[in-house]
Amino acid sequence: MAELEVFDGPMGAGDSSNVSFVGSWPFGWAQSSDVDTARELAFCGAGGGVYILDVSGTGNPVLVSEAIHAGDGVEDICYDPSSELLFLACVQAGLEIWDVSEAGDPVKLGCCPVASYCNGVAVSGDYAFVTDRGQGMKVIDVSSPQDPEVAGSVNVTELVYDLTVSGDCAYVAAGYGGMRVIDVSNPEDPQEVGGYDPLAEIKDVAVEGDYAYLAADQDGMVILDISDPASPSHVASCSTPGYATCIEVSGNHAYVADWYDGLRVIDVSDPSDPFEAGYLDVSGQAETVALGGDFAYLANHDGLSVISIETPSDPVETGFYQTPGYCKAVAAGGDYAYMCDGDEGIHIIDISNITEPVWVSTCSDPLQAEAVSIWGDYIYVSDYASYSLRIIDVSDPSAPFQTGSCGTSGRARDAVVVDDYAYVAANEAGLRVIDVSDPADPVEVGSCSSPSYARGVDVQGDYAYYVDGIYLKIADVSNPSNPVALGQCALVGTASDVAVSGDYACVASDEEGLRVVDVSDPGSPVEVGSCGMPSSAMAVDISAGYAYVAVGYGGLRVVDISDPSNPFHSGYYQGGGISVEELAVVGDTAFTACWSDGLQIYCLGETSVHGSDEQGDGLLRVTPNPSGGAPMISFELSCSANVTLLVYDAAGRLVACPMSGAAAAGAHSTGLGDLPAGCYVVALRVGGPQRSVDTRKFVVLD
């Protein structure tokens, strides 16, 4: 069991105050791949997770597991067949190591958050080599996967992308810095010994024998002679029609992921005279390729393409596994969350256990799902591309279907449903009111024009509040078929969203942060307060006297609005490279739409430090409690599982993580060391067959 660490600031990819991470369904577009040829498994990094797929059949891959949820976006993956370990390069979360020996139940063993932007990984023997886009290359000792640690590092001045290791050298794709050669014969003291500087941006490198093959972006493929690693020399080049981002070599052929131009197959039997032998166009942007036997596995943003390369001159797609794209918006109610995924439609996620969300189904009817609202057994989707509101029956979440739709004249950006009416912010068409009493035949009954672009809407009582350019506008909708414009309030910056509670409206105003408007007189709304944000304010929701603001890469921000004239920050969660685009707050839980990192779930305010005062019959115990010294945490598992112990202080800040990784069945205990006097909560999260979460409150005395 790992020794206790006490943290003064950020832990891993996240930094928080008064807000704690609960769970995620972090999947987005496919951007990395690797393969276990012996077991006929493919690994597809998609957003912040990894799909494990059975590719033994002749058709489409079959999902084995989606249980790998990483701490940040998965930029690269490397599978080691000798240990059956999967190594992930996870942006600001660094290196993660997962045991995939049981493909249906992967277990996180350890992590090493060493990079500012970890985007490439290769493994050789007891060491993992990771590229850190702004810092060069780090060597990590992984001889103990539960406790990986940095053994050495070397700085590379340019932005690095990926790497490969061959013999005693690491070959690093260093963007406009070309290819750098690093001697790693002494892993604790790696040294740059050579390089090659073409007039191109090098994105990836593969090594075969005495040759290095470079993916050189818009300059296609470059071949170097590396028989003397200290002095690589140019041999030949071969242009490709797109942007070469990844390359793998097998036998006499190189396989290039060429962005919008799919997979290019290049004959390199004569390295001095390479030529294109075949190609395959695919949907999406081809980002990475992995080879296994007679197949290439191409991650192409839309998903993972399985391509037969038995005849290299005629590659054929034999299977495809579609992955999500980008999560733009979310709504949550009951046991389900509904994610807007642009042109991929709506994903329905089971959140009955919010620590372990599970995909249920996808409804692809919307052409471009921009926003979603829930009312009864239906969800109402703002479809940006088709200028319409679409109504989806979700009474059976496993089999959603569209019941009806209604045009909105402009691009539908947001919608709120109250009783039998939907109120739609329809961009250039302003506010549209649609009678949805018959879900099979919705009909527009009223509207309010817009001089600019209506982007967000909320409804309270007899009034609709919508943001339109720099204005918050209020309409009387007591008669929905005849909405009447009342007052408006000019704001600083372009307004993107609005939420209303009582006499006040909170407006997310892009670069101008949160604006608070007194709407007690609907005919004359007045701005009374504001609160700046670290990045553009994109969306807002209100619960129990707090405004929750989606701030892109600034994360989730919680603002106390109990005094509307003096709103102030009271909490935040900033998840490394995760961008919070939109959100929905239900009770004490925030569901956030995080672009390529899917759905991220956070616990808000004081609830992040709530725990049971009783020892009870749960999994978790803290003794003694109160403690005059260092308390002990103990728990018992009925079966082996992936376990995380987290300790929070009274402000909801994460202060310690005494355990994270695989734990055997039976009793476990660990000391918490010397914590400052105060109130704390310890949370035990258990994955696998014994999925659960348990908390205990404890006190440390002076």
Protein Blocks (a to p, Z undefined) as FASTA:
>chain_A
ZZddddfbdghjbccehiacfbdcfbdcdfbdcddfknopacddehjaccdddfkbmbdc
ddfbfkbccfbdcfbdcddfklopacddehjnopadddfkbmmlccdfbdcdfbfbdcbd
cdehjbccdddfknopadddfkbmmlgcdfbdcddfbdcfbdcdehjbccddehjnopad
ddfkbmmlccdfbdcdddbddfbdcdehjbccddehjnopadddfkbmmlccdfbdcddf
blcfbdcdehjbccddehjnopadddfkbmmlgcdfbdcddehjdfbdcdehjbccddeh
jaccdddfkbmmlccdfbdcdddfbdfbdcdehjbccddehjnopadddfkbmmlccdfb
dcfkbmbdfbdcdehjbccdddfklopaddddfkbmmlgcdfbdcdehiacfbdcdehjb
ccddehjnopadddfkbmmlccdfbdcddfbbcfbdcdehjbccddehjaccdddfkbmm
lccdfbdcddedjdfbdcdehjbccddehjnopadddfkbmmlccdfbdcddfbdcfbdc
deehiacddehjnopadddfkbmmlgcdfbdcdehjaccfbdcdehjaccddehjnopad
ddehjllmgccfbfbjmfbdcdddddfbdcddddddfbdcddddddddfkopafbdfbgc
dddeddddddebjadedddddddddehjlgccddddddddZZ
